[in-house]
Amino acid sequence: MAIARYDATTDLAGSIGYKATYNGNTGYVTAGHVVDYFNTGNRKMIQSPGTGNLISDGTNMPFTKVVSAGDVSFQKTSVSIDDDIYYSSNTKIDVASYATASSQHTGQFVYKMGAGNGLTYGQVNAHFTSVDTWRATAQSVTGDSGGTIFQITGSSGGQYYGKVFGHVYAGGGDVLYQPTEKIIALYGIYPAY
């Protein structure tokens, strides 16, 4: 879940959001500023700080650091990636769907998972319609950017299922997130499940 930039291998850049597809490519979604914070043009990513294992080369894929445009990067990867969100070290949530605009509202309970401070939770408490961005009281810190906002929707036979609401774009207090449906509408990047 923790990822670092290829040109800053010892620094935690952020988190993988969720498995996704774009134009037949398989990869993952993260925040755009996680991938190229310093505008170097180098968008290669490694698995976690210090490992040096290249997981994506960052070429020819949607990328933006502009909040109104989703602050998103799709990263194509040849590394095996599943559609699970790790709720704890021994419990994972299988992504079964994503939240549409009509199914999101203030007062909803959501979880946030990120490499900065792990699992936190809270309620959706605002929608900024001018940039189609949401805020929730789930605490977020540096390193959570790009991580997943999700809801647990049920379980069967010990398997938990979840709904992806979006990816984190800002940390430091309440979490701000970009909705998955916005990323689909703007770029055709779909959650893979």
Residue pairs with C-beta under 8 A, 6 or more apart in sequence:
1 15
1 16
1 86
1 113
1 114
1 115
1 147
2 12
2 14
2 15
2 47
2 48
2 49
2 115
2 143
3 12
3 13
3 14
3 15
3 16
3 30
3 34
3 45
3 46
3 47
3 48
3 55
3 115
3 146
4 10
4 11
4 12
4 13
4 45
4 46
4 47
4 48
4 49
4 50
5 11
5 13
5 35
5 36
5 37
5 42
5 44
5 45
5 46
6 42
6 44
6 45
6 46
6 54
7 40
7 42
7 44
9 46
9 49
9 50
9 52
10 49
10 50
11 49
12 48
12 49
12 115
12 116
12 142
12 143
13 34
13 35
13 37
13 45
13 145
14 30
14 31
14 33
14 34
14 114
14 115
14 143
14 144
14 145
14 146
14 147
15 30
15 34
15 113
15 114
15 115
15 116
15 143
15 144
15 145
15 146
15 147
15 148
15 168
16 28
16 29
16 30
16 81
16 146
16 147
17 28
17 29
17 30
17 31
17 146
17 147
17 148
17 166
17 167
17 168
18 28
18 29
18 83
18 85
18 95
18 148
18 164
18 167
18 180
18 191
18 192
19 26
19 27
19 28
19 81
19 82
19 83
19 95
19 191
19 192
19 193
20 26
20 27
20 28
20 29
20 74
20 189
20 190
20 191
20 192
21 27
21 189
21 190
21 192
22 61
22 62
22 74
22 76
22 187
22 188
22 189
22 190
23 188
25 61
25 74
25 76
26 76
26 77
26 81
26 192
27 56
27 61
27 74
27 75
27 76
27 77
27 81
28 56
28 74
28 75
28 77
28 81
29 72
29 73
29 74
29 75
29 146
29 167
29 183
29 189
29 191
30 45
30 72
30 73
30 75
30 145
30 146
30 167
31 71
31 72
31 73
31 145
31 146
31 167
31 168
31 169
31 178
32 63
32 64
32 65
32 66
32 70
32 71
32 72
32 73
33 65
33 71
33 145
33 169
34 73
34 145
34 146
35 43
35 45
35 58
35 63
35 73
35 75
36 42
36 43
36 58
36 63
36 65
36 73
37 65
42 58
43 56
43 57
43 58
43 59
43 63
43 73
43 75
44 54
44 56
44 57
44 58
45 54
45 55
45 56
45 58
45 75
46 52
46 53
46 54
46 55
47 53
47 55
47 79
48 115
53 79
55 75
55 77
55 79
56 75
56 76
56 77
56 79
57 76
58 73
58 75
59 76
61 73
61 74
61 75
61 76
62 72
62 73
62 74
62 187
62 189
63 72
63 73
63 74
64 70
64 71
64 72
64 73
65 71
67 131
67 133
67 169
67 178
68 130
68 131
68 132
69 186
70 178
70 182
70 183
70 186
70 187
71 169
71 178
72 167
72 178
72 183
72 186
72 187
72 189
74 187
74 189
83 94
83 95
83 191
83 192
83 193
84 92
84 93
84 94
84 95
85 92
85 93
85 95
85 113
85 148
85 150
85 162
86 92
86 93
86 113
87 93
87 111
87 113
87 119
87 152
87 160
88 119
91 160
92 160
93 150
93 152
93 160
93 161
93 162
94 159
94 160
94 161
94 162
94 193
95 150
95 161
95 162
95 163
95 164
95 191
95 192
95 193
96 153
96 161
96 162
96 163
96 193
97 153
97 163
97 164
97 193
98 163
98 164
98 165
98 180
98 181
98 184
98 191
99 151
99 163
99 164
99 165
99 166
99 179
99 180
99 181
100 181
101 179
101 181
104 124
104 127
104 134
104 165
104 179
105 124
106 123
106 124
106 125
106 126
106 127
107 123
107 124
107 125
108 123
108 124
108 151
109 121
109 122
109 123
109 151
110 121
110 122
110 123
110 124
110 136
110 138
110 149
110 150
110 151
110 165
111 119
111 120
111 121
111 138
111 149
111 150
111 151
111 152
112 119
112 120
112 121
112 122
112 136
112 138
112 139
112 140
112 144
112 147
112 148
112 149
112 168
112 175
112 177
113 119
113 147
113 148
113 150
114 140
114 141
114 143
114 144
114 145
114 146
114 147
114 148
114 168
114 171
115 143
115 144
115 147
116 140
116 141
116 142
116 143
116 144
116 145
116 147
116 171
117 139
117 140
117 141
117 143
117 144
120 138
120 139
120 140
120 175
121 138
122 136
122 137
122 138
122 139
122 174
122 175
123 136
123 137
124 134
124 135
124 136
125 135
125 136
125 137
125 174
126 134
126 135
127 133
127 134
127 135
128 134
128 135
132 178
132 179
132 182
133 169
133 176
133 177
133 178
133 179
134 149
134 165
134 166
134 176
134 177
134 179
135 174
135 175
135 176
135 177
136 149
136 174
136 175
136 177
137 174
137 175
138 149
138 174
138 175
139 173
139 174
139 175
140 168
140 170
140 171
140 172
140 173
140 174
140 175
140 176
141 171
141 172
142 171
142 172
143 171
144 168
144 171
144 175
145 168
145 169
145 170
145 171
146 167
146 168
146 169
147 167
147 168
148 164
148 166
148 167
148 168
149 164
149 165
149 166
149 167
149 168
149 175
149 177
150 162
150 163
150 164
150 165
151 162
151 163
151 165
152 160
152 161
152 162
153 161
153 162
153 163
154 160
154 161
155 161
164 180
164 191
165 177
165 179
165 180
166 177
166 178
166 179
166 180
166 182
166 183
167 177
167 178
167 180
167 183
168 175
168 176
168 177
169 176
169 177
169 178
170 176
180 191
183 189
184 190
